[in-house]
Amino acid sequence: MTVGRHRPPAAATVRPRVHWAVLAALLLALAAALLVEGYTQHLAGVGADHPSSPGASAAVPQTVTGGGPVIAARDGSVRTVRPGPDTVALTFDDGPDPTWTPKVLEVLARHHIRATFFVVGTEALEHPDLVRRIRAEGHEVGVHTLTHANLSLAPGWRRSLELRAGQQAVVAATGETTSLFRPPFSRDPAGVDDAGWSVIQEAGAQGYLTVLASSDSEDWQRPGVAAIKRNIAPRGSAGQVVLLHDGGGDRSQTVAALDQVIPQLQHRGFRFETVSDTVGLHGGMSPASVGERVASTTLLWGVRLSRFVVAALALALVLSGVVTVARALLVVEAAGRHRRRTRRDRSGRHRPGARPASPVTEPVTVIVPAYNERAGIEAAVRSIVASSHPVEVVVVDDGSTDGTADLVESLGLPGVRVVRQANAGKAAALNTGLRAARHGIIVMVDGDTVFEPDTVAALVQPLADPRVGAVSGNTKVANRGGVLGAWQHLEYVVGFNLDRRLFDVAECMPTVPGAIGAFRRSALDRVGGVSGDTLAEDTDLTMALCRDGWRVVYEDSARAWTEAPATLGALWRQRYRWCYGTLQAMWKHRRAVVQRGAAGKLGRRGLGYLLLLQVLLPLFAPVVDVFAVYGLVFLDPSRVVGLWSAFLIVQLLTSAYALRLDGEPLRALWAVLLQQVVYRQLMYLVVIQSVFTAVAGTRLRWHRMERYGSLRVPEAPTQTT
Amino acid sequence: MTPPPHPSTATPDETPVFVDPSGRRLRRVRWLTWSVFAAVAAYLVLVLSPFLGGPSIGSAFLPAPQQQDSPHAAPSRPSEQSAPGPARPAESTLASERADVPNRVGTIPIGSTATGTPAPTRTTPPATTAPAPTSSNGPTTAPTASSTDPGKSQSAPGQTRRPTRPPKP
């Protein structure tokens, strides 16, 4: 057997691969959604309101450090203002909060006073109704950045983004722009350092007035109602801008303190006003233009959509995790059951597909469909002829151009016949072989597959049970060297020793592989031979047999050695053909889902399993990968790694079990680790391409060709059928 | 031997599963593809809009500095009062507050010294603040309503030295 030759990729598809652009666009959108969600949700620092210790303040003008809490730094000039005597501007940061903001508003309303709320953009986007209520009750709204970012430490782009988006959140909720800004983590004017001053200047350049506090209630530390009251109450009659919080945590102390201290201060002669009113500011809030409102509403919906998308995908992610684990448990359990049963049966008892007391000894016909199989046909035919079971070999040459038929004839092997036909496809070649077959049991084998001497004998034994219509053998990869070979080896071992045993136990075998399968002649005749409707005639045929009521079983001791594709390109084409063909067969037999009896078992169990695990899960897999990257960036990386490791361990354990069942050394497990990076992606991209091709209804060039064996591709140019 | 009932030599005119010779499904998929592109592009614009430019503000200004507005004289005040005044009695309260605004303003071009808060103005507020506790219940409810009125906030810029936004009706 030789390794397949490279073929120009033109044979793969005829249509431009627009679906990759679609996939890329969707993943881009998903990445953007995750970015928005990650930025707004997981970088937000609301609640952590501890002012950072100030740095150097050499560049801060004395006007600021010694001035009022309201700072206008614009056009090269700096002006500061403080509230007039006996006036207090209550300011609430970090809201709106669905629990505490309404309570604060109730207190303010009870005492008929107005205040200023510096809202965090993400919270405002989340609860625009609360912001509207704040405005409706006569209060004032200012910007407190989008995510409560410490702008002193933020790079320029983030400062700008935080201010713009914070403003847009206010506009989206109220339809007004605000020119008041309070930097998160800010202190009183005396505490402004160089970094804080640069933020104030930048905000000023954008038109903002920066509102610091002249008095800090320190309510964020929850020091007790009495302490908050003490902190709020001004000493003397000087006007104050008081810092309070309506968001970022439990604010019950704040609410209680306000309710008590407001009437006390009113009694002392203080008036409570908004920041704008206390400093005589005009136009603190003004109606936004239509364009600004559109842009802000746009942001609102963008963020909402992102949140929805991420939430939906997170749910799907959990579901896919559950499915993965459930599948692992199911196959391991079923494989164990299958193995125990097989052992028991081999020691004498009877069951469908078990070796009965009287073994099958009648001769069988082995059909080898071949199209340009010159490289591997000799080894294949010789290995079949050497079987311990009496065999008749029919090699059907499907119009080969490389002299495959001549080669076989020149071998002069006894019991080997060559039937030639004009090129008509693999299904037609198999039917030709069927017509030429002389025996009641048919074994089908690919032209590049080598049998062990006892393979045929083992394969046909389950047919002693009259209910069994077909038997699947155990295909094994011969060329395991290299990463690609190791991956496929592992995949075959798992696929045959776990999934196929499950299908056997559940009586819903969807595929007897073309590489090795035994069929009862009468069963084939009942379903009308091999159909050429699909690219996966083996799957199509097996499903037809199941629906006809035949049991299809798995015989793990019937081993066939096949040459796996050795290049990514060849592997891609093979899997594309398999996947597309399987989809075709599933679609063709979709009515089995609602049928009763054996057909229903195939439809609901077999097709359901294939749909879930081989179509839907791979279609969703790219999202898993994008999510993993997202988790590493925005979530706790150790959690993501932990979750990933958990799935890897599940995979490792199931693979180890499969290897053990097949008597293979466990050292092949190393490939599981590498499977995560290229193989997985290749496999799901194949599914995506197949689904797209199926939906679009495009015709593949290889509808007739290129489905012989597992790796050789026809040398002659293929025609589009 | 017995020939299979179904020869299945897939003739070229036989359409395999999924293949749509009319190409209608392909066209539909192409159309869908472009819709996906458009939707993704629209979405990206949605979420990236803050990067493209935020709302322009700058319509707010502190009370004019002393050199522009003489304290208490306030030549512009009457006009201010006359515009929204008749409609809102509470405006007088606001006007009286604003009357002492200049006194509270520290206006410092960078480099100059801070003026701070002039002490003398402390004497005036008691007059205005004295009725405040009692009047605050009544009048302040009026501004509550008025401040939500866009028309009111428009009137304020009209009084100022640097209106950046034309008043709207």
Chai-1 contact restraints between the chains, C-beta under 6 A:
chainA,res_idxA,chainB,res_idxB,connection_type,confidence,min_distance_angstrom,max_distance_angstrom,comment,restraint_id
A,V18,B,T33,contact,1.0,0.0,6.0,A-B,restraint_1
A,V22,B,T33,contact,1.0,0.0,6.0,A-B,restraint_2
A,V22,B,V36,contact,1.0,0.0,6.0,A-B,restraint_3
A,A25,B,F37,contact,1.0,0.0,6.0,A-B,restraint_4
A,A25,B,V40,contact,1.0,0.0,6.0,A-B,restraint_5
A,A29,B,V40,contact,1.0,0.0,6.0,A-B,restraint_6
A,A29,B,Y43,contact,1.0,0.0,6.0,A-B,restraint_7
A,A32,B,L44,contact,1.0,0.0,6.0,A-B,restraint_8
A,A32,B,V47,contact,1.0,0.0,6.0,A-B,restraint_9
A,V36,B,V47,contact,1.0,0.0,6.0,A-B,restraint_10
A,T63,B,I108,contact,1.0,0.0,6.0,A-B,restraint_11
A,T63,B,A114,contact,1.0,0.0,6.0,A-B,restraint_12
A,G66,B,A114,contact,1.0,0.0,6.0,A-B,restraint_13
A,G67,B,G106,contact,1.0,0.0,6.0,A-B,restraint_14
A,G67,B,A114,contact,1.0,0.0,6.0,A-B,restraint_15
A,A72,B,L62,contact,1.0,0.0,6.0,A-B,restraint_16
A,S77,B,P109,contact,1.0,0.0,6.0,A-B,restraint_17
A,S77,B,I110,contact,1.0,0.0,6.0,A-B,restraint_18
A,V78,B,I108,contact,1.0,0.0,6.0,A-B,restraint_19
A,V78,B,I110,contact,1.0,0.0,6.0,A-B,restraint_20
A,R79,B,L62,contact,1.0,0.0,6.0,A-B,restraint_21
A,R79,B,T107,contact,1.0,0.0,6.0,A-B,restraint_22
A,T80,B,G106,contact,1.0,0.0,6.0,A-B,restraint_23
A,V81,B,L62,contact,1.0,0.0,6.0,A-B,restraint_24
A,V81,B,V105,contact,1.0,0.0,6.0,A-B,restraint_25
A,G84,B,D100,contact,1.0,0.0,6.0,A-B,restraint_26
A,G84,B,R104,contact,1.0,0.0,6.0,A-B,restraint_27
A,G84,B,P125,contact,1.0,0.0,6.0,A-B,restraint_28
A,P85,B,R122,contact,1.0,0.0,6.0,A-B,restraint_29
A,P85,B,P125,contact,1.0,0.0,6.0,A-B,restraint_30
A,D86,B,P125,contact,1.0,0.0,6.0,A-B,restraint_31
A,D86,B,T129,contact,1.0,0.0,6.0,A-B,restraint_32
A,H112,B,N137,contact,1.0,0.0,6.0,A-B,restraint_33
A,H112,B,T140,contact,1.0,0.0,6.0,A-B,restraint_34
A,H112,B,T141,contact,1.0,0.0,6.0,A-B,restraint_35
A,G138,B,T144,contact,1.0,0.0,6.0,A-B,restraint_36
A,G138,B,S147,contact,1.0,0.0,6.0,A-B,restraint_37
A,L161,B,P50,contact,1.0,0.0,6.0,A-B,restraint_38
A,R164,B,P50,contact,1.0,0.0,6.0,A-B,restraint_39
A,R164,B,G54,contact,1.0,0.0,6.0,A-B,restraint_40
A,A165,B,P50,contact,1.0,0.0,6.0,A-B,restraint_41
A,Q167,B,G54,contact,1.0,0.0,6.0,A-B,restraint_42
A,Q167,B,P55,contact,1.0,0.0,6.0,A-B,restraint_43
A,Q168,B,P50,contact,1.0,0.0,6.0,A-B,restraint_44
A,Q168,B,G54,contact,1.0,0.0,6.0,A-B,restraint_45
A,V171,B,P55,contact,1.0,0.0,6.0,A-B,restraint_46
A,T177,B,P55,contact,1.0,0.0,6.0,A-B,restraint_47
A,T177,B,I57,contact,1.0,0.0,6.0,A-B,restraint_48
A,S179,B,I57,contact,1.0,0.0,6.0,A-B,restraint_49
A,S179,B,A60,contact,1.0,0.0,6.0,A-B,restraint_50
A,G207,B,I57,contact,1.0,0.0,6.0,A-B,restraint_51
A,G207,B,G58,contact,1.0,0.0,6.0,A-B,restraint_52
A,L209,B,A60,contact,1.0,0.0,6.0,A-B,restraint_53
A,Q266,B,P133,contact,1.0,0.0,6.0,A-B,restraint_54
A,G269,B,T129,contact,1.0,0.0,6.0,A-B,restraint_55
A,R271,B,A132,contact,1.0,0.0,6.0,A-B,restraint_56
A,R271,B,S136,contact,1.0,0.0,6.0,A-B,restraint_57
A,G280,B,P63,contact,1.0,0.0,6.0,A-B,restraint_58
A,G280,B,R98,contact,1.0,0.0,6.0,A-B,restraint_59
A,G280,B,V101,contact,1.0,0.0,6.0,A-B,restraint_60
A,L281,B,L62,contact,1.0,0.0,6.0,A-B,restraint_61
A,H282,B,A156,contact,1.0,0.0,6.0,A-B,restraint_62
A,H282,B,P157,contact,1.0,0.0,6.0,A-B,restraint_63
A,H282,B,T160,contact,1.0,0.0,6.0,A-B,restraint_64
A,G283,B,S59,contact,1.0,0.0,6.0,A-B,restraint_65
A,G283,B,A60,contact,1.0,0.0,6.0,A-B,restraint_66
A,G283,B,A156,contact,1.0,0.0,6.0,A-B,restraint_67
A,G283,B,P157,contact,1.0,0.0,6.0,A-B,restraint_68
A,G284,B,A60,contact,1.0,0.0,6.0,A-B,restraint_69
A,S286,B,S59,contact,1.0,0.0,6.0,A-B,restraint_70
A,S286,B,S153,contact,1.0,0.0,6.0,A-B,restraint_71
A,P287,B,P150,contact,1.0,0.0,6.0,A-B,restraint_72
A,A288,B,P55,contact,1.0,0.0,6.0,A-B,restraint_73
A,E292,B,P55,contact,1.0,0.0,6.0,A-B,restraint_74
A,A295,B,S49,contact,1.0,0.0,6.0,A-B,restraint_75
A,T298,B,L46,contact,1.0,0.0,6.0,A-B,restraint_76
A,T298,B,S49,contact,1.0,0.0,6.0,A-B,restraint_77
A,L299,B,S49,contact,1.0,0.0,6.0,A-B,restraint_78
A,L299,B,P50,contact,1.0,0.0,6.0,A-B,restraint_79
A,G302,B,L46,contact,1.0,0.0,6.0,A-B,restraint_80
A,G302,B,V47,contact,1.0,0.0,6.0,A-B,restraint_81
A,A424,B,T9,contact,1.0,0.0,6.0,A-B,restraint_82
A,G425,B,A10,contact,1.0,0.0,6.0,A-B,restraint_83
A,A427,B,S8,contact,1.0,0.0,6.0,A-B,restraint_84
A,A428,B,T9,contact,1.0,0.0,6.0,A-B,restraint_85
A,N431,B,P4,contact,1.0,0.0,6.0,A-B,restraint_86
A,N431,B,P7,contact,1.0,0.0,6.0,A-B,restraint_87
A,N431,B,S8,contact,1.0,0.0,6.0,A-B,restraint_88
A,L434,B,P4,contact,1.0,0.0,6.0,A-B,restraint_89
A,R435,B,P3,contact,1.0,0.0,6.0,A-B,restraint_90
A,A437,B,M1,contact,1.0,0.0,6.0,A-B,restraint_91
A,G528,B,P5,contact,1.0,0.0,6.0,A-B,restraint_92
A,G528,B,H6,contact,1.0,0.0,6.0,A-B,restraint_93
A,G529,B,P4,contact,1.0,0.0,6.0,A-B,restraint_94
A,G529,B,H6,contact,1.0,0.0,6.0,A-B,restraint_95
A,G529,B,S8,contact,1.0,0.0,6.0,A-B,restraint_96
A,S531,B,S8,contact,1.0,0.0,6.0,A-B,restraint_97
A,G532,B,S8,contact,1.0,0.0,6.0,A-B,restraint_98
A,G532,B,A10,contact,1.0,0.0,6.0,A-B,restraint_99
A,D533,B,P16,contact,1.0,0.0,6.0,A-B,restraint_100
A,D533,B,V17,contact,1.0,0.0,6.0,A-B,restraint_101
A,T534,B,V17,contact,1.0,0.0,6.0,A-B,restraint_102
A,Q584,B,V17,contact,1.0,0.0,6.0,A-B,restraint_103
A,Q584,B,F18,contact,1.0,0.0,6.0,A-B,restraint_104
A,W587,B,V17,contact,1.0,0.0,6.0,A-B,restraint_105
A,K588,B,V17,contact,1.0,0.0,6.0,A-B,restraint_106
A,A694,B,F18,contact,1.0,0.0,6.0,A-B,restraint_107
A,V695,B,V29,contact,1.0,0.0,6.0,A-B,restraint_108
A,A696,B,R25,contact,1.0,0.0,6.0,A-B,restraint_109
A,A696,B,L26,contact,1.0,0.0,6.0,A-B,restraint_110
A,A696,B,V29,contact,1.0,0.0,6.0,A-B,restraint_111
A,G697,B,F18,contact,1.0,0.0,6.0,A-B,restraint_112
A,G697,B,V19,contact,1.0,0.0,6.0,A-B,restraint_113
A,G697,B,D20,contact,1.0,0.0,6.0,A-B,restraint_114
A,G697,B,R25,contact,1.0,0.0,6.0,A-B,restraint_115
A,G697,B,L26,contact,1.0,0.0,6.0,A-B,restraint_116
A,T698,B,L26,contact,1.0,0.0,6.0,A-B,restraint_117
A,R699,B,V19,contact,1.0,0.0,6.0,A-B,restraint_118
A,H703,B,P16,contact,1.0,0.0,6.0,A-B,restraint_119
A,T721,B,P12,contact,1.0,0.0,6.0,A-B,restraint_120
